[in-house]
Amino acid sequence: MSPRQHHVLTSEEEKEHRQRVTVAGLQGAAAGAVIGLGVLALGRRNLSYFQTMTPRLRSYFVGYAVVGAAIYQGERVHFQVLREFQQADLIARGLESPKPAADSFDWRQYVAEHRYGIIGTTWAVGMTASMFYLARQRYLTMSQKIVQARMYAQAITLISLTATAGVSMSKTEKITKRIEDEAKKPWEI
């Protein structure tokens, strides 16, 4: 059995996993709320375009920070818990966990495990870059600039979403094929 093969969770492990991911998601949401509200408060004092934001846009601003931080933190803990369960399973079966070589970095595995963080980061970077670009446009109102920035950020996010999905799906297909090959008897190959 390959060490990269997925570990089937027992009901106790599933409950522990759900509980730890939920707590991490709530912690991330709280951190996102603090960061979002802090940036909003500082922005309202110092930047004129924050002062002109409607209450709906302010709530979206904070909401994006809350949701993004919750997803990021929940995903991080999800993969951490799964690795812990996999390590415990390998130890229980008497197998040694593989030590990756110092020069072998599997970028596909990294992208598959951090896809939501990558997508959220590209959205934030796209939104920030497009807002800086559009800030120089004198003939657009603040609402028009925000809508235009969201359009640019959505385009960048869709590109990153498609790319990470493609990498994740190719990684999953390779794992599935390897599991099927390992399950076959030598005379069936």
C-alpha positions in Angstrom: 0.0 0.0 0.0 1.4 3.3 -1.0 2.0 5.9 1.8 0.2 8.5 -0.4 -2.9 6.4 -0.5 -5.8 7.9 1.4 -6.6 6.7 4.8 -10.3 5.8 5.5 -11.5 7.6 8.5 -13.3 5.9 11.3 -16.4 7.5 12.8 -14.3 8.8 15.8 -11.7 10.2 13.5 -14.3 11.8 11.4 -15.9 13.5 14.4 -12.5 14.7 15.6 -11.7 16.0 12.1 -15.0 17.8 11.8 -14.6 19.4 15.2 -11.0 20.5 14.6 -11.8 21.9 11.2 -14.9 23.7 12.5 -12.9 25.3 15.4 -10.2 26.3 13.0 -12.7 27.8 10.6 -14.3 29.8 13.4 -10.9 31.0 14.5 -10.0 32.1 11.0 -13.4 33.9 10.7 -12.7 35.8 13.9 -9.2 36.7 12.7 -10.6 37.8 9.4 -13.3 39.9 11.1 -10.6 41.6 13.3 -8.4 42.3 10.3 -11.3 43.4 8.0 -12.8 45.7 10.6 -9.3 47.1 11.5 -8.5 47.9 7.9 -11.9 49.4 7.4 -11.5 51.6 10.5 -8.1 52.8 9.5 -9.2 53.3 5.9 -12.2 55.4 6.9 -9.9 57.7 8.8 -7.1 58.0 6.3 -8.4 57.3 2.8 -11.1 59.2 1.0 -12.4 56.3 -1.0 -13.1 54.3 2.1 -15.1 57.3 3.4 -17.3 57.3 0.2 -18.1 53.6 0.5 -21.7 52.6 0.9 -22.6 50.5 4.0 -23.2 47.5 1.6 -19.7 47.8 0.2 -18.2 48.1 3.7 -20.0 44.9 4.8 -18.8 43.1 1.7 -15.2 44.3 2.4 -15.4 42.8 6.0 -17.3 39.7 4.8 -14.7 38.9 2.2 -12.0 39.0 4.9 -14.1 36.8 7.2 -14.9 34.2 4.6 -11.4 34.1 3.1 -9.7 33.7 6.5 -12.2 31.0 7.6 -11.7 29.0 4.4 -7.9 29.3 4.5 -7.6 28.3 8.2 -10.1 25.4 7.8 -8.2 24.1 4.8 -4.9 24.3 6.5 -6.1 22.4 9.5 -8.0 19.9 7.3 -4.8 18.8 5.6 -2.8 18.8 8.9 -5.4 16.5 10.5 -5.4 14.1 7.5 -1.6 13.9 7.6 -1.7 13.1 11.3 -4.2 10.3 10.8 -2.2 8.9 7.9 1.0 9.0 9.9 -0.8 7.2 12.8 -2.2 4.6 10.4 1.3 3.9 8.9 2.8 3.6 12.4 0.0 1.2 13.5 0.6 -1.0 10.4 4.4 -1.0 11.1 5.3 1.0 8.0 7.7 3.8 8.0 6.5 7.1 6.6 8.6 8.1 3.5 11.1 10.9 4.0 11.0 13.2 1.0 14.3 14.0 -0.6 15.6 17.5 0.1 15.5 18.3 -3.6 12.2 16.6 -4.5 9.4 19.2 -4.2 6.1 18.1 -5.7 4.5 21.3 -6.8 1.4 19.5 -7.9 0.9 18.1 -4.4 1.5 21.6 -3.0 -1.1 23.2 -5.4 -3.6 20.4 -4.7 -3.3 20.9 -0.9 -3.3 24.8 -1.0 -5.7 25.5 -3.8 -8.2 27.6 -1.8 -5.4 29.7 -0.4 -3.9 30.2 -3.8 -7.3 31.1 -5.3 -8.0 33.5 -2.4 -4.6 35.1 -2.7 -4.9 35.6 -6.4 -8.3 37.3 -5.8 -6.9 39.6 -3.2 -3.8 40.4 -5.3 -6.0 41.0 -8.4 -8.4 43.2 -6.5 -5.6 45.2 -5.0 -3.7 45.6 -8.2 -6.8 46.6 -10.2 -7.8 49.1 -7.5 -4.3 50.7 -7.7 -4.6 50.7 -11.5 -8.1 52.2 -11.5 -7.3 54.8 -8.8 -5.6 56.9 -11.5 -8.8 57.0 -13.6 -10.3 60.5 -12.9 -13.5 60.0 -14.9 -14.8 57.0 -13.0 -16.8 57.3 -9.7 -15.7 55.2 -6.7 -18.5 52.7 -7.3 -17.5 52.3 -10.9 -13.9 51.7 -9.9 -14.9 49.1 -7.4 -17.1 47.3 -9.9 -14.4 47.4 -12.6 -11.8 46.2 -10.0 -14.1 43.3 -9.1 -14.4 42.4 -12.8 -10.6 42.3 -13.2 -10.2 40.3 -10.0 -12.9 37.8 -11.1 -11.1 37.3 -14.4 -7.8 36.6 -12.6 -9.5 34.4 -10.1 -11.2 32.3 -12.8 -7.8 31.8 -14.4 -6.3 30.6 -11.2 -9.3 28.5 -10.4 -9.1 26.7 -13.7 -5.3 26.2 -13.3 -5.5 24.8 -9.8 -8.5 22.6 -10.7 -6.5 21.2 -13.7 -3.5 20.5 -11.5 -5.6 18.9 -8.7 -7.5 16.8 -11.2 -4.4 15.5 -12.9 -2.9 14.7 -9.5 -6.1 12.8 -8.5 -6.2 10.9 -11.7 -2.6 9.7 -11.2 -3.4 8.6 -7.6 -6.5 6.7 -8.8 -4.6 5.0 -11.6 -1.8 4.0 -9.2 -4.3 2.6 -6.6 -6.1 0.6 -9.4 -2.7 -0.8 -10.6 -1.7 -1.8 -7.1 -5.0 -3.6 -6.6 -4.5 -5.8 -9.7 -2.9 -9.1 -9.6 0.4 -9.5 -11.4 -1.2 -11.6 -14.2 -3.9 -8.9 -14.8 -1.4 -6.1 -15.6 
